[in-house]
Amino acid sequence: MVEPSSHPSRRDLMAVSAAAAALSLLPAGLAKAAEDNVIRPFRVDIPEEQLVDLRRRIAATRWPDREIVNDQSQGIQLAKIKPLVEYWGTGYDWRKAEAKLNALPQFMTKIDGVDIHFVHVRSKHPNALPLIMTHGWPGSVFELLKTVGPLTDPPAHGGSAEDAFDLVLPSMPGYGFSGKPTDTGWGPDRIARAWAELMKRLGYARYVAQGGDWGSPVSSAMARQAPTGLLGIHINLPATIPPEVDQALAGGGPAPAGLSDKERATFEELSAFAKMGHRSYAVMMGTRPQTIGLAITDTPAGLAAWMLGHPGFAKWTYNSSDPEKLPDEVLDDISLYWLTNTATSAARLYWENKSNILSATSEKTAEISLPVAITVFPGEVYRAPETWARRAYRNLTYFHEVDKGGHFAAWEQPELFSAELRAAFRPLR
């Protein structure tokens, strides 16, 4: 297994030093412009007083009364959320999460006026393929960390050295340690352009991209834009819903005629999903991110409940086969949102992009000519039929349905997820 270095690589440090030396030789105006392009080493160090304040707020939580149903139809169940939050305030140790991040090379660079935080792990194997992966909401770079070893050092995880990747894991603008945009327009298309600039700035002349949740529309936007060097993408929440199916779902009508049994089953699954209001969180953040943001910025328990309301997050946390380890992993992620005060800035991404990210029409998949690979995980919020996928993506080069994993597949099944990426991108090397 690769043991990630706790410091930037020599190559990265040499690049940073060279950039700093070059800056000192430029006139003031040009130096300031060039300074925005500099890649700076970054290390997480949250002040202790912030952790003390977090525990104080948790201890002062005013809890609501118990739900009056025996399921999740009224939202997060008190018996589920209360023990987690109480553990957050008494037994959870953020410093262990901090150490996970600081064990990896982290950097910061300004792109389009916003500081972008990213993890950058170079493989020890020659000819590794550069890969940029994008997290989602309510996820973060934490959801991707367990894939670092399998992707950068495949031989230690049952793979081949020829399938190794150099890994770039950025935090989206407004998320984690990245900066918060102060202007509008930071939707998937603009993030995609920023990622292309990041890969160019890192010196990668050829690379691939991957994403699930918000990472899917961001990676798809990259494929539409087809920046120089991008070879193809892999997504695990594909926008495959055909226009007539999307229209029927939006109107609450019956399934369109001519669907196969598998397509009809998917339609019924999506219809039930919509009727149960599982995307109400997206509607609220898409229309009132400031209102929701204030509510979950002021109370840790409220933030935890809101994030656990995500259907993919809830399904994983409720049904995990590793309940002893899970609370810390979930709280690493929730704590990141709390300690960086990014609940509101992260929610604005929904306001920026109100379209249905599962719709082939909304995501303009017909405009993508680069190779597209798709893995369907059984616990995903919906399972895309291969017929819809081939209709949506005219250059679909890989489609595979696996038997484990859900919406946060890299987090839930890192070894399987990594094996899928190795297989999907092998033809592009």
C-alpha positions as CSV (number, residue, x, y, z in Angstrom):
1,M,0.0,0.0,0.0
2,V,1.2,3.5,-0.8
3,E,2.1,5.4,2.3
4,P,1.1,9.0,1.4
5,S,3.8,11.5,2.2
6,S,3.1,14.1,4.8
7,H,5.0,16.7,2.7
8,P,4.8,17.9,-0.9
9,S,7.0,15.9,-3.3
10,R,10.4,17.3,-4.3
11,R,9.1,17.9,-7.8
12,D,6.2,20.0,-6.3
13,L,8.4,21.9,-4.0
14,M,10.9,22.7,-6.8
15,A,8.0,24.0,-8.9
16,V,6.8,26.2,-6.1
17,S,10.3,27.6,-5.4
18,A,10.9,28.3,-9.1
19,A,7.6,30.2,-9.3
20,A,8.6,32.3,-6.3
21,A,12.0,33.1,-7.7
22,A,10.4,34.1,-11.0
23,L,8.0,36.4,-9.2
24,S,10.8,38.3,-7.6
25,L,12.1,39.4,-11.0
26,L,8.8,40.8,-12.3
27,P,7.5,44.4,-12.1
28,A,5.0,44.9,-9.4
29,G,1.9,44.8,-11.6
30,L,3.0,41.7,-13.5
31,A,4.1,40.1,-10.2
32,K,0.7,40.5,-8.7
33,A,-1.0,38.9,-11.8
34,A,1.5,36.0,-11.8
35,E,1.1,35.5,-8.0
36,D,-2.5,34.4,-8.6
37,N,-1.1,31.5,-10.6
38,V,1.3,30.3,-7.9
39,I,0.7,26.9,-6.3
40,R,1.2,27.1,-2.5
41,P,1.6,24.2,-0.1
42,F,-1.3,24.0,2.4
43,R,-1.7,22.4,5.8
44,V,-4.8,22.1,7.9
45,D,-4.6,23.6,11.4
46,I,-8.0,24.4,13.0
47,P,-7.6,26.6,16.1
48,E,-8.5,24.8,19.3
49,E,-11.0,27.5,20.3
50,Q,-13.1,26.6,17.3
51,L,-13.4,23.0,18.6
52,V,-14.2,24.2,22.1
53,D,-17.0,26.4,20.7
54,L,-18.3,23.4,18.6
55,R,-18.6,21.2,21.7
56,R,-20.2,24.0,23.7
57,R,-22.9,24.5,21.0
58,I,-23.5,20.8,20.8
59,A,-24.0,20.6,24.6
60,A,-26.5,23.4,24.4
61,T,-28.6,21.7,21.6
62,R,-32.4,22.1,22.1
63,W,-33.9,18.9,20.7
64,P,-37.2,18.6,19.0
65,D,-39.8,16.1,20.1
66,R,-39.8,12.7,18.6
67,E,-41.3,12.1,15.1
68,I,-44.8,10.7,15.2
69,V,-44.2,8.0,12.6
70,N,-42.0,4.9,12.7
71,D,-40.0,5.6,9.5
72,Q,-38.1,8.5,7.9
73,S,-41.0,10.0,6.1
74,Q,-40.9,13.1,8.4
75,G,-37.2,13.5,8.1
76,I,-34.2,12.4,10.1
77,Q,-35.3,10.2,13.1
78,L,-34.4,11.5,16.5
79,A,-33.1,8.1,17.6
80,K,-30.6,8.2,14.7
81,I,-29.4,11.8,14.9
82,K,-29.2,12.4,18.7
83,P,-26.6,9.7,19.5
84,L,-24.4,10.8,16.6
85,V,-24.5,14.5,17.6
86,E,-23.9,13.7,21.3
87,Y,-20.9,11.6,20.3
88,W,-19.7,14.5,18.1
89,G,-19.6,16.7,21.2
90,T,-18.0,14.2,23.6
91,G,-16.1,11.4,21.9
92,Y,-15.2,12.5,18.4
93,D,-11.7,13.8,17.7
94,W,-11.3,16.2,14.8
95,R,-7.5,16.1,15.1
96,K,-7.6,12.6,13.6
97,A,-9.4,13.9,10.6
98,E,-7.0,16.7,10.3
99,A,-4.1,14.2,10.4
100,K,-5.7,12.3,7.5
101,L,-5.6,15.4,5.3
102,N,-2.1,16.5,6.5
103,A,-0.7,13.0,5.6
104,L,-1.3,13.9,2.0
105,P,0.3,16.6,-0.1
106,Q,-2.2,19.6,-0.2
107,F,-2.0,22.8,-2.1
108,M,-3.8,26.1,-2.7
109,T,-3.9,28.1,-5.9
110,K,-6.1,31.0,-7.1
111,I,-8.2,30.3,-10.3
112,D,-10.7,32.8,-11.6
113,G,-10.4,34.9,-8.5
114,V,-11.1,32.0,-6.0
115,D,-8.6,30.0,-4.0
116,I,-8.8,26.4,-4.8
117,H,-7.7,23.8,-2.3
118,F,-6.6,20.4,-3.6
119,V,-4.9,17.2,-2.7
120,H,-2.2,16.1,-5.2
121,V,-0.7,12.6,-4.9
122,R,1.7,11.5,-7.6
123,S,2.1,7.8,-8.1
124,K,5.5,6.1,-7.7
125,H,4.9,4.1,-10.9
126,P,6.0,5.4,-14.2
127,N,3.6,6.6,-16.9
128,A,0.8,7.1,-14.3
129,L,-2.3,8.6,-15.9
130,P,-3.3,12.0,-14.3
131,L,-6.9,11.9,-12.9
132,I,-8.9,14.7,-11.4
133,M,-11.9,13.6,-9.3
134,T,-14.7,15.8,-8.1
135,H,-16.7,15.3,-4.9
136,G,-20.3,16.2,-4.3
137,W,-22.7,17.5,-1.6
138,P,-22.9,16.7,1.3
139,G,-19.6,15.1,0.6
140,S,-16.1,16.6,0.3
141,V,-12.6,15.5,-0.4
142,F,-13.0,13.1,2.6
143,E,-15.3,10.9,0.4
144,L,-12.4,10.3,-2.0
145,L,-9.5,9.7,0.4
146,K,-9.8,5.9,0.7
147,T,-9.2,5.6,-3.1
148,V,-5.8,7.3,-2.9
149,G,-3.9,4.0,-2.2
150,P,-5.8,1.8,-4.7
151,L,-5.5,4.4,-7.5
152,T,-1.9,5.6,-7.1
153,D,-0.5,2.1,-6.2
154,P,-2.6,-0.6,-7.8
155,P,-0.1,-3.5,-7.2
156,A,-0.7,-3.1,-3.5
157,H,-4.4,-3.5,-4.1
158,G,-4.6,-6.4,-6.5
159,G,-4.0,-4.3,-9.6
160,S,-1.3,-3.6,-12.2
161,A,1.3,-0.9,-12.1
162,E,0.3,0.0,-15.7
163,D,-3.1,1.2,-14.3
164,A,-1.7,3.7,-11.8
165,F,-2.9,7.3,-11.6
166,D,-1.5,10.6,-10.5
167,L,-4.4,11.9,-8.4
168,V,-5.8,15.5,-8.1
169,L,-8.7,16.0,-5.6
170,P,-9.9,19.6,-5.5
171,S,-12.4,21.0,-3.1
172,M,-15.2,22.7,-5.2
173,P,-15.5,26.5,-4.8
174,G,-17.4,27.3,-1.6
175,Y,-16.6,23.9,-0.2
176,G,-14.1,22.8,2.4
177,F,-10.9,24.8,2.4
178,S,-11.4,26.3,-1.0
179,G,-12.4,30.0,-1.2
180,K,-16.0,31.2,-1.3
181,P,-17.1,32.9,-4.6
182,T,-18.2,36.5,-4.1
183,D,-19.9,36.7,-7.5
184,T,-22.6,34.6,-9.3
185,G,-22.0,32.1,-12.0
186,W,-20.1,29.4,-10.2
187,G,-22.0,26.4,-11.6
188,P,-20.7,23.2,-13.1
189,D,-19.5,24.9,-16.4
190,R,-17.4,27.4,-14.6
191,I,-16.0,24.8,-12.2
192,A,-15.2,22.6,-15.2
193,R,-13.1,25.5,-16.7
194,A,-11.3,26.0,-13.4
195,W,-10.4,22.3,-13.3
196,A,-9.0,22.4,-16.8
197,E,-6.9,25.4,-15.7
198,L,-5.8,23.5,-12.6
199,M,-4.6,20.5,-14.6
200,K,-2.8,22.8,-17.1
201,R,-1.2,24.6,-14.2
202,L,0.0,21.3,-12.8
203,G,1.7,20.6,-16.1
204,Y,-0.5,17.7,-17.3
205,A,-0.7,17.5,-21.0
206,R,-3.2,14.6,-21.0
207,Y,-5.5,13.5,-18.3
208,V,-9.0,12.0,-17.4
209,A,-11.8,13.2,-15.1
210,Q,-14.2,11.4,-12.8
211,G,-17.2,12.4,-10.7
212,G,-20.3,11.3,-8.9
213,D,-23.1,13.5,-7.4
214,W,-22.0,17.1,-8.3
215,G,-18.9,15.6,-9.7
216,S,-20.9,14.1,-12.5
217,P,-22.2,17.4,-14.0
218,V,-18.8,19.0,-13.5
219,S,-17.0,16.1,-15.3
220,S,-19.7,16.1,-18.0
221,A,-19.2,19.9,-18.5
222,M,-15.5,19.2,-18.9
223,A,-16.2,16.7,-21.6
224,R,-18.6,19.1,-23.4
225,Q,-15.9,21.8,-23.3
226,A,-13.3,19.3,-24.3
227,P,-10.2,21.3,-23.1
228,T,-6.9,20.4,-24.6
229,G,-5.5,17.3,-22.9
230,L,-8.8,15.8,-21.5
231,L,-9.0,12.2,-22.9
232,G,-12.3,11.1,-21.4
233,I,-14.5,10.9,-18.3
234,H,-16.0,8.4,-15.9
235,I,-19.2,9.2,-14.0
236,N,-21.3,7.2,-11.5
237,L,-24.4,9.4,-11.5
238,P,-25.0,9.7,-15.3
239,A,-27.5,12.1,-16.8
240,T,-29.4,9.5,-18.9
241,I,-33.1,10.2,-18.4
242,P,-34.6,10.7,-21.9
243,P,-36.7,13.8,-22.6
244,E,-40.0,12.0,-22.8
245,V,-39.4,10.2,-19.5
246,D,-38.2,13.4,-17.9
247,Q,-41.4,15.2,-19.1
248,A,-43.6,12.4,-17.7
249,L,-41.8,12.5,-14.3
250,A,-42.1,16.3,-14.1
251,G,-45.9,16.1,-14.8
252,G,-46.5,13.2,-12.5
253,G,-47.9,11.2,-15.4
254,P,-47.7,7.6,-16.4
255,A,-44.7,6.0,-18.0
256,P,-44.3,6.7,-21.7
257,A,-45.2,3.8,-24.1
258,G,-42.6,1.5,-25.4
259,L,-40.3,1.2,-22.3
260,S,-38.6,-2.1,-21.7
261,D,-39.2,-3.9,-18.4
262,K,-36.0,-2.5,-17.0
263,E,-36.7,1.0,-18.2
264,R,-40.2,0.9,-16.8
265,A,-38.8,-0.4,-13.4
266,T,-36.4,2.6,-13.4
267,F,-39.3,5.0,-14.2
268,E,-41.3,3.6,-11.3
269,E,-38.3,4.0,-9.0
270,L,-37.8,7.6,-10.1
271,S,-41.5,8.4,-9.8
272,A,-41.7,7.0,-6.3
273,F,-38.5,8.8,-5.4
274,A,-40.0,12.1,-6.5
275,K,-43.4,11.5,-4.7
276,M,-41.6,10.8,-1.4
277,G,-39.9,14.2,-1.6
278,H,-36.4,12.9,-1.3
279,R,-35.0,15.8,-3.3
280,S,-36.7,18.5,-1.2
281,Y,-33.3,19.4,0.2
282,A,-32.2,20.3,-3.4
283,V,-35.3,22.4,-4.0
284,M,-34.8,24.4,-0.8
285,M,-31.1,25.0,-1.5
286,G,-31.9,25.8,-5.1
287,T,-34.3,28.5,-4.2
288,R,-33.4,29.7,-0.6
289,P,-29.7,28.9,0.1
290,Q,-29.3,31.9,2.4
291,T,-32.3,30.9,4.5
292,I,-31.3,27.3,4.8
293,G,-27.7,28.4,5.3
294,L,-28.5,30.5,8.3
295,A,-30.5,27.7,9.9
296,I,-27.7,25.2,9.6
297,T,-24.8,27.6,10.1
298,D,-25.9,28.4,13.7
299,T,-26.4,24.9,15.1
300,P,-24.2,21.9,14.7
301,A,-27.2,19.5,15.3
302,G,-29.1,21.3,12.5
303,L,-26.2,21.0,10.1
304,A,-25.8,17.3,10.9
305,A,-29.6,16.6,10.4
306,W,-29.7,18.6,7.2
307,M,-26.7,16.7,5.7
308,L,-28.0,13.3,6.8
309,G,-31.3,14.2,5.0
310,H,-29.5,13.5,1.7
311,P,-31.0,10.2,0.5
312,G,-27.6,8.7,-0.5
313,F,-26.0,9.8,2.7
314,A,-28.9,8.5,4.8
315,K,-29.0,5.2,3.1
316,W,-25.3,4.6,3.7
317,T,-25.3,5.7,7.3
318,Y,-28.4,3.7,8.2
319,N,-27.4,0.5,6.4
320,S,-23.6,0.5,6.9
321,S,-22.0,-2.8,7.6
322,D,-19.3,-1.1,9.6
323,P,-21.3,0.9,12.2
324,E,-18.4,1.2,14.7
325,K,-16.2,3.1,12.2
326,L,-18.8,5.0,10.3
327,P,-19.7,7.8,12.9
328,D,-16.1,9.1,12.7
329,E,-16.1,9.1,8.9
330,V,-19.5,10.9,8.8
331,L,-18.4,13.4,11.4
332,D,-15.1,14.1,9.6
333,D,-17.2,15.4,6.7
334,I,-19.8,17.2,8.7
335,S,-17.1,18.8,10.9
336,L,-15.3,20.1,7.7
337,Y,-18.5,22.0,6.7
338,W,-18.9,23.4,10.3
339,L,-15.3,24.4,10.9
340,T,-14.9,26.1,7.5
341,N,-18.4,27.7,7.8
342,T,-19.3,26.5,4.3
343,A,-22.9,25.3,4.7
344,T,-24.3,28.4,2.9
345,S,-21.6,28.8,0.3
346,A,-21.9,25.1,-0.6
347,A,-25.7,25.3,-0.8
348,R,-25.4,28.1,-3.4
349,L,-24.3,25.6,-6.0
350,Y,-27.9,24.3,-6.1
351,W,-29.1,27.9,-6.7
352,E,-26.6,28.3,-9.5
353,N,-27.8,25.1,-11.2
354,K,-31.5,24.5,-10.9
355,S,-31.8,22.0,-13.7
356,N,-32.4,18.2,-13.3
357,I,-28.8,16.9,-13.3
358,L,-30.2,13.4,-14.2
359,S,-31.8,14.6,-17.4
360,A,-29.8,14.0,-20.6
361,T,-31.5,17.1,-22.1
362,S,-30.6,19.4,-19.2
363,E,-27.0,18.2,-19.1
364,K,-26.6,18.5,-22.9
365,T,-25.1,15.0,-23.2
366,A,-25.6,15.0,-27.0
367,E,-22.9,17.6,-27.2
368,I,-20.3,15.3,-25.6
369,S,-18.0,13.6,-28.1
370,L,-15.2,12.5,-25.8
371,P,-15.2,8.9,-24.5
372,V,-17.6,8.4,-21.5
373,A,-17.5,5.6,-19.0
374,I,-20.3,4.7,-16.6
375,T,-20.4,2.5,-13.5
376,V,-23.9,1.8,-12.0
377,F,-23.9,1.0,-8.3
378,P,-26.9,-0.8,-6.9
379,G,-27.5,1.6,-4.0
380,E,-27.5,4.7,-6.2
381,V,-30.5,7.1,-6.0
382,Y,-31.4,5.6,-9.4
383,R,-29.9,2.9,-11.6
384,A,-29.4,4.0,-15.1
385,P,-30.4,1.4,-17.8
386,E,-27.7,0.8,-20.4
387,T,-30.2,1.6,-23.1
388,W,-30.7,5.1,-21.8
389,A,-27.0,5.5,-21.3
390,R,-26.2,4.6,-24.9
391,R,-28.9,6.9,-26.1
392,A,-27.6,9.8,-24.0
393,Y,-23.8,9.4,-24.6
394,R,-22.9,8.8,-28.3
395,N,-19.4,7.8,-27.4
396,L,-20.1,5.5,-24.4
397,T,-17.0,3.3,-24.2
398,Y,-17.6,1.5,-20.9
399,F,-20.8,0.5,-19.0
400,H,-20.8,-1.8,-16.1
401,E,-23.3,-2.6,-13.3
402,V,-21.6,-3.8,-10.1
403,D,-23.1,-5.6,-7.1
404,K,-22.1,-3.3,-4.2
405,G,-21.9,0.4,-3.3
406,G,-24.2,3.3,-3.4
407,H,-24.3,7.1,-4.0
408,F,-21.0,7.7,-2.3
409,A,-19.3,4.7,-4.0
410,A,-15.7,5.9,-3.5
411,W,-16.3,6.2,0.2
412,E,-18.4,3.0,0.6
413,Q,-16.5,0.7,-1.7
414,P,-13.1,2.2,-2.5
415,E,-11.4,-1.0,-3.8
416,L,-14.3,-1.8,-6.1
417,F,-14.6,1.8,-7.2
418,S,-10.9,2.0,-8.0
419,A,-11.0,-1.2,-9.9
420,E,-13.8,0.3,-12.0
421,L,-11.8,3.3,-12.8
422,R,-8.8,1.2,-13.8
423,A,-10.9,-0.8,-16.2
424,A,-12.8,2.2,-17.6
425,F,-9.7,4.3,-18.4
426,R,-7.4,1.5,-19.5
427,P,-8.2,2.0,-23.3
428,L,-7.3,5.7,-23.0
429,R,-3.7,5.2,-21.7
